[in-house]
Structure formats: structure tokens, C-alpha cells
Amino acid sequence: MSSARVCVLDGGMGHELKMRGISCGVEEIDRSFKAGALANENSPDIVRDVHMEYIRAGADVITTNTFVLTPYHMESIGRTDKLLGLLQAACERANEAVALVGRAGVRVAASLPPLQDCYRPEQVGGFEDMVPVYKKIADTVAPFVDILLCETMSTGDEAAAAVVGASGSGRLVWLSWTLEDSTLGRLRSGETIQAAVQTLDSRLLQAAVVKEWAPSAVLLNCCAPQAVTAALSPLKAALHTCKALAPGVSIGGYANGFRSTTSEWLNGEGNNTSNGAARMANLTECIHSVTVKQEYNADGYIGAEAYLKHVE
């Protein structure tokens, strides 16, 4: 971070809702995280309760339950007409939680996620096509939140499109990339941190995004904590070269807490990019040298002390 104070974000919402048995009564939807998104209206008390528990646990920032609220995902379940209403409902649940807990200083961040399936750089659309979609989502949620969090971005262009779409909203913009589960400091696309930052810088300058609307924090998420730790120094160095960002950009990360990595999940699902299969095979070999076995319990979750050492 740019100051000595650490800002604590909340934990995952989708997994938590699944563990609490969220269901919309349609098996295909229930198997995915989309039932959790519908819970903003169908089960508002449960969504609100999860937010409240995170605040009571010490979160300084809670994130809206909007991770799969994109046109692509809502069209896939025939709920396109519900998108804007669900986005607003998610913001309402988060703000209700803040008000009910009553702890001063808690902020609400709206999640601006990948527009299609996460961790799939091959699905990322063209920059010019993504910007207006992100702008519509940002314009819908901005009146109700403090921060627009462009998170789990797999490529430099995807991140830049989300940031450009969110810029000018009158809200702080934060950006977070997801990494390969390795210590090589590469995005899911294979881009290095340095290359992704260069792409971001170039796109923001081309779009004439003023520094006040550029990201005030650049983070790393949804990957092994060991991968985040290895990438923080290269990220900090790369950000120093940016002309589009204001001085003093905060950096940080919110990693996965389980040893079964997203890279393994992707390898099981299959990866159809031109060079993806070979890279995924190599990653599978190195994953468990990255995620040190002793740091995880018998259920595959990292312990609090082990997790802490990756953020100190």
C-alpha cells in the first residue's frame, strides 16, 4: 500500500452463498454461481448477513454480490431483463449491512468482473467492444457505492477496458489482476506484469483518462497467495513507470485461501487457447511447489498464520 495502514477487504461471496445452500430451484443455475447473484432479490437476508459477518470480522471494504452480473451470464440463464435490477439490489444489500453494523469507515466496492467466464483470457473481447458494457455497469452501480473494483482481470486490455468504462463515474477506481499460479509474475493470458501495466498505461493515455479517474489501487487476486507475494515487487516497479496514474498508487492482493488452484480447475476443464494446453501442463507440475503443502490444513485451506506472512 502507499501508506503504512493496511486496508482489509472481505472474503468471497459466491462460495459463501453456495455453502449456505442458496438455490433458485433450477438445477443448471444452482450448479453455478449464478444462483448466488439472483439471491440479491430472492434471498436478500442471506446476502446481507454475509456482508455483515465480514464487517464484524474486520473488513474495511465489502464487495457487492455482482461478480456474475454481466449481460453474458444473465443471457445464459434467460434473465437479461433482470440485470440492472439485480445490480442495484446487490448495492442495496451491501449498504444495508453497513448501516446495520454501524461501524464507521466501512466502504462499499462494486465488483466489475470479467464480462464472460473468469480465468478465460481467450474469451476476452475486443477493447472497443468491452468499454461500453463496463460503462453501463459502472453507471448503474456508481450512485450506490464508494469504489468501482475492476477485478479478476486476465489481460492488460481487459483491465484497461474496465477502467476506461468506470472512469469519470465520480467514484474511486481500483483494479485487480488474476495471475497464473506460479512465481513467474504472469497474468492468466501469459502476459508479464510489466507488459500488462504497459498496456494499461497506453490505453488510458489514448483514452485521455485523467489521473483523478485512473486506478488509485492496483491489486492481485484469485490466485495462490504465493503467486501474489512473488508478483508484488514487479508490480510496484512497473507502476513507477506509468504516466497515466497519479503518484502513490496503492498495491496489494487478496489471494485464494485453498490449495486446489484455479489453474488446476482450468486444466481439468480443458484450455483451448493456441498455446494454453502446453502452458497449463507446465503449470500443473509447478503448482504444488508454489503452494507449499505445510501451509495448508488437511482440508486444503491455508492457515491464518501462513496466509499472513504473504501480506506482511
N, C-alpha and C positions, 0 to 999 in steps of 0.2 A: 504494500500500500504506500501511498505518497506521504502518509503521516504515520506516527507511531501507533495510532489506535487501529485495532483490528475490527473490521465490520463483519458481523456474523450473519450469514444467510441461513435460511431454513433448509429443511431436507426435502426429499422427493414427495410429491403429492400423488402421482399416479400409482406408485407401488403401495403407498399407504392406503389409498382408497380401495385398491384390489384386496389388500389384506383385511379390510373391514367389510368385505362382501358386497361392494357396490354392484348392482345389477340393474339392467333396464329391461330384462325379460326376453332379450333376443340373443341367442347363444353366440352368433357370429360377432356381435358387438361386444358382448361380455368378455370374450376371449382377448380382446384388445384393450387399449387404454381409453377407447372412445366412450365406454360406459361411464368412466370417471368424468369425462368432460360434460356429459349430459347430466351428471349429478349436480351441477351448479343450479339447475332448476328442479330436478327430480328428487334430490336428497340434500337440500341446502344446509340442513343442520349438521350433517356429517362433514361436509366440506368446511363449514365454519368452524367446527370443533377441531379439525386437523390444524387449521391456521392458528387457532387459539393455543393449542398444545405447543406448537413451535414457538409462539411468542413467549409463553410461560417457561419454555426451556432455554430462552435467552436469545432468540433470533432478533436481530436489529432490522432485518428486511424479510418480509414474507412475499412469496411469489404467487401470482394469480394462477388459478387452475385453468390455464388456457393453452397448454402445450400442444394439444392436437386440434385446437380450434382454428383450422385453416379451411379454405374452400375445398381443397383436395380431400381432406379427411371427412368433412361433412357431406360432400357429394358421394363418397364411398358408402355411406350408410343412409343416403336419402334424406338428409336433414339440412340441406343447403339453406333453406329458409330460416333455420334456427340460429345460424352463425352469429349474427350481430347481437341477438338477444342473449345468447349464451356467453358471449364476450362480456357484455355488460353485467350479466348475473354473476360471473366469476369475480369481477371487480367489486360488486356489492358484497359478496360473501367475505372477501378479504377485509374490506373496510369495516364490516360489521364486527369481525373478530378483533380488529384493532381497538374499536370503540368499547367493546365488551370487556376486554382485558384491562384497558386503561393505562397501559404502560407508556410513559412519554417517550417520544423519539422513534417509535417504530414506523418504518416506511413500507409502502406497498409498491412492488415492482410487477409490471405486467410482462409476462413471458411472450416474446415474439419468437416463435420456434421455426425450425425448417418448414418450408411450405409443403413438402411431401414427406416421405419416410425419413426419419432421422438416421444418421450414420451412413447415409447412402449418397456419397458425392456424385455418383453417376446420375442421380435423379435431379440434381440441382439444375434449375432452369437458367435461361439467359438473364444477364444482369438487367437489361431494359424491361424484360417481362416481369421480373420479380419486384422491382421498385414500387409500382403502383399497388400491388397486392399488399405489400408491407405497409404502404402509406394508409390504405384503407383500414387495416387492423389497428395501426397506431392511432389514427384519428378517432377510432371508436373507443379505445380504452384510455387515451391520454387524459380526458377530463376527470377520470376517477382514480388516477394513480400518481405516484411521485417519480417513478423511474420506468423507462422502457428498456427491458432487458432482452437484447437480441442474443439468444443463447443456443448452444449446441450447434454452432455453425461448422460445417465440414470443409468449406473452401474460402479462399480470400474473397472471391466475387460474391458468394452467398452472404458473407458478413457485410460487405460493402453495400449490397442492395438493401439489407435490413436496416443498416444505419442511415442510409440516404432516405429511405422511406420513413424512418422515425424522426429524422431531423426536422427542426422547425416546429415541433409539437409543443414547445414550451415546457418540456419535461427533460430531466436528465436522461442521457442515453448511455447504457452500459452494453458492452459487447463481450461475448464469451465463445471461444472456440473449443471444439472437442478434438482430442488427439488420438493417434494410434496408441495402443497400449504397449509402448516401448519407451526407451530412454533417448530416442533419436530426435525428439522435438519436432515431430511432423504431424500435420493435420491428417484427418481420415482420407483426404484426397491425395496424400503423399507430399503435398507442399510443405516446405520447411516453414517454421515460424517466421523467419526473416522474409521469405517470399510472400507469405500471406499478409504481413504488415505492409510490405511494399505495394501490394495490390490495393489494400485498403487505402493507403495514403494517396495513391494515384487516382483512385475512383472518387475520393472525397474532394480532391483538388479539382478534378474535372467537373464535378457537380457543383462546385463553388459552395460547399457546405462550410458555413462559418464555424470557427473554433468553438463558439459557445454551444453549438448543437452537435459537435463531434463527440465521440465517446469520452466520458470523464473517468471511466474504468474499463480495463481490458482484462478479461479473466479466462480461465481454462476450466472445462467441466466435462462431466460424463465420460471419464476415463480413469484408469488406475491412479491412485494418489502418487505412486512412484513416478508415473509419467508426468504428472503435473509438476512435481518437485524438480525434475530434470529440465523442464522447459521454462521455468520461471526466469532464470538468468538470461537465456537467449531472448525471451520476450521483452524483458526490461531493456536490454541493449538495443533491440530492434526499434522499440518505441522512441528511443532517443533520437533516431534519425528521421522521425515523422515530421513533415512540415504542416500537415493538416490538423494535428492535435495540439491542444493547449499544453503548456508545461505542467508537470505534476500529475500526470495521469496515474491513477491508482492501478495496481495489478494484484492478482490473487487467483484463487481457484476454489472450486467446490467439486471434489472428486467423488467417484463411486466408493461405496463402503463395502463392496462384496468382491470376492476373489474371482468369481466367474465373470470374465470381462466381456465387454461389448464386442471386442474383436473375435472372441470365441463364438459368440452368438452369431455374428455375421458369417463366420466361416461355416457354421452349421447350416445357416440359411442359404449359403451359396453367394458368391460375389461375381457378377457378370461383367465387370469392367475389363478393359482390354489387358491390363496388367495386374488386375486385382487378385486373381487366383494365386499367382506366384507370390505376391507380397503377403497375402493372408497366410499362406503356408509358412512363410518365414516368420511371420508374427506369432503364429501358434507355437513355434518352437521356443520363442524367447519370452512369451507371456509370463510363464511361471518363474523365470529368473528375475523378471521385473516385479511381480507381485510376490514378495518374499513370504514363504509359507509360514514362518514363525510369527508373522504379524497378524495372522488370521486364526479365528477360533474354529472349532470342529464343524460349525455350520457354514463356514466360508465367509464370515464377516470380520472386518478388521477391527481390532480393539481400539478403545479411545486413546490410550497412550501412544500406540503405534501411529494412529491417524494424526495425532497432534504433532508428532515430530516432523511430519511432512508439511506443516504450515508454519512452523517456527522460523 
